[in-house]
Amino acid sequence: MKYHYTAIFTPNENGTKYYCRIPDLPGCITTGDNIDDAIEMITDAASGWLVVAEDEGNDIPTATPQCELSIPAGAVCSIIRIDTIAYRAATDTRAVRKNVSLPAWMAALAEKRGVNCSQVLQDGLMQLLNPGHAQ
């Protein structure tokens, strides 16, 4: 799924670090050494937050319009795009065993030719599902 939330970046008193949070995702906070680092860190934190919420069947909060947020003086707001399908594809690389039924002649021919059926299935599903461009 794709989500968009406002992240608030508040610099520390000497501007060397940023405290980042997404007000709509309770507990979704992090820090970064510079603004680019902070954007990467909060995007990763929000992705993890949303993946857990999806997996546990929790309600996903709707994004609050920026004009309704309480933004501290000196803070910067940015829209953060989160794609949980792409995040899962990049981070959840564990293998899961699935049984597949093939006609006997196909299994014999694949074995004879040294075809790795598991890899062929993974490649085909990756092309079909195209997780990097999930809707």
Buried (B, 14 or more C-beta within 10 A) or exposed (E): EEBEBBBBBBBEEEEEBBBBBBBBBEEBBBBBEEBEBBBBBBBBBBBBBBBEBBEEEEEBBEBBEEEEBEBEEEBBEBEBEBBBBBBBBEEEEEEEEEEEEEEEEEBEEBEEEEEEEEEEEEEEEEEEEEBEEBE
